[in-house]
């Protein structure tokens, strides 16, 4: 929740940790408006709902101290941005997986999935596994164990 509060310059509460992250005095936030289609449930206008704390979904033995996912739709450039913020209790390898229904093409700095261009921010290595039935799993892994970091995945349409 802290990273969502930081990016938006807002004050948010994490139910899981019972902590409040207050970045209301942070400068440099140009826009933090949540734009929703008219049919979206009203609770989606709450940043605490859009930013998901996934920490409790993992067993305690996996050394994960916190894991937050925030999904942002950039309406002006047709991009869906997924921000993964991790913190480990001891250095660990982080891995992120996406399953594709189209055969991806892995390039040096991006992956093409049909018309979608997937780029990422953060030091990650990419691999792919054929799952059969036309499905492919893309896995992004840190090359070295990390204590924590923020990784951003951008799904862009041309």
C-alpha positions in Angstrom: 0.0 0.0 0.0 2.9 2.3 0.7 4.0 2.4 -3.0 0.5 3.2 -4.2 0.3 6.1 -1.6 3.7 7.3 -2.7 2.9 7.3 -6.5 -0.4 9.1 -5.8 0.8 11.4 -3.1 -2.0 10.2 -0.8 -2.7 8.8 2.6 -3.6 5.1 2.5 -4.2 2.4 5.1 -3.0 -1.2 4.8 -5.5 -3.5 6.6 -3.0 -6.4 6.5 -0.2 -4.5 8.3 -2.4 -2.1 10.2 -0.1 0.7 8.9 -0.9 4.1 7.4 1.3 5.5 4.6 1.0 9.2 4.3 2.6 10.9 1.3 0.2 13.9 1.1 3.2 16.3 1.5 5.1 14.7 -1.4 5.5 17.0 -4.4 5.8 16.2 -8.0 2.5 14.3 -8.5 0.9 15.7 -11.7 -2.3 13.7 -11.7 -3.6 10.9 -9.4 -7.2 10.9 -10.6 -8.9 7.5 -10.9 -10.9 7.4 -14.2 -13.6 4.7 -14.4 -16.1 3.7 -17.0 -19.7 4.5 -16.0 -20.5 0.8 -15.4 -17.6 0.3 -12.9 -18.6 -0.4 -9.3 -18.2 2.8 -7.2 -15.7 1.1 -4.8 -13.2 0.9 -7.6 -12.7 4.7 -7.2 -11.0 3.9 -3.9 -7.2 3.6 -4.4 -7.0 1.1 -1.5 -9.3 -1.2 -3.5 -7.2 -0.9 -6.7 -3.9 -1.6 -5.0 -3.9 -5.2 -3.9 -1.8 -6.6 -1.0 -0.9 -10.1 -2.0 1.3 -10.9 1.0 -1.1 -13.2 2.7 -1.5 -15.3 -0.4 1.9 -16.8 0.2 3.1 -19.1 2.9 5.1 -17.6 5.8 8.2 -19.8 4.9 8.7 -18.1 1.5 10.5 -15.1 3.1 8.0 -12.6 1.6 7.6 -9.6 3.9 5.3 -7.7 1.6 3.9 -7.9 -1.9 1.6 -5.3 -3.5 0.2 -5.2 -7.0 -1.3 -2.1 -8.5 -2.9 -2.1 -12.0 -3.1 1.2 -13.8 -4.8 1.9 -17.1 -3.2 4.7 -19.1 -6.1 6.0 -21.3 -4.1 8.4 -23.4 -1.6 5.8 -24.7 -3.6 2.6 -24.5 -1.3 1.0 -21.9 -2.1 -1.3 -19.0 0.6 -0.9 -16.4 1.1 -3.6 -13.6 3.4 -2.5 -10.8 4.7 -5.2 -8.5 6.3 -4.0 -5.2 8.1 -6.7 -3.2 10.1 -6.8 0.1 11.7 -10.0 1.4 12.8 -10.9 4.9 16.0 -12.3 3.4 17.5 -12.0 -0.2 15.4 -14.1 -2.6 14.8 -14.6 -6.3 11.7 -12.9 -7.5 9.7 -14.4 -10.4 6.6 -13.0 -12.2 4.6 -15.2 -14.7 2.1 -14.3 -17.3 0.1 -16.8 -19.4 -0.5 -15.9 -23.0 -3.0 -17.3 -25.5 -0.8 -16.2 -28.4 2.7 -17.3 -29.2 5.0 -14.5 -27.9 8.2 -13.3 -29.6 10.9 -12.4 -27.1 13.1 -9.5 -28.1 16.0 -8.0 -26.2 13.9 -5.3 -24.4 10.3 -6.3 -25.1 8.0 -9.2 -25.8 5.4 -9.2 -28.6 2.2 -11.0 -27.9 0.1 -10.6 -31.1 -0.4 -6.8 -31.4 0.5 -6.2 -27.7 4.0 -5.0 -26.8 5.1 -6.0 -23.3 8.0 -4.0 -21.8 9.3 -4.0 -18.3 11.3 -1.8 -15.9 13.7 -3.5 -13.5 16.6 -6.0 -14.0 14.7 -9.1 -15.1 15.5 -12.1 -17.4 12.7 -13.5 -19.5 12.0 -17.1 -20.5 9.0 -18.9 -22.0 7.5 -22.3 -21.6 5.0 -24.0 -24.0 2.0 -25.1 -21.9 0.2 -26.8 -24.8 -3.2 -26.0 -26.1 -1.9 -22.8 -27.6 -0.8 -21.4 -24.2 2.6 -20.0 -23.3 3.9 -19.0 -19.9 6.3 -16.0 -19.8 8.4 -15.9 -16.7 10.4 -12.8 -15.6 13.1 -13.6 -13.0 15.6 -11.5 -11.1 19.2 -12.6 -12.1 20.4 -12.3 -8.5 18.5 -12.6 -5.1 17.1 -9.3 -4.0 15.8 -7.9 -0.7 13.0 -6.0 -2.4 12.3 -3.8 -5.4 9.5 -2.4 -7.6 9.0 -3.9 -11.1 6.7 -2.4 -13.7 5.2 -4.3 -16.7 3.7 -2.2 -19.5 1.2 -3.9 -21.9 1.0 -1.5 -24.8 -1.2 -1.4 -28.0 0.2 0.3 -31.1 
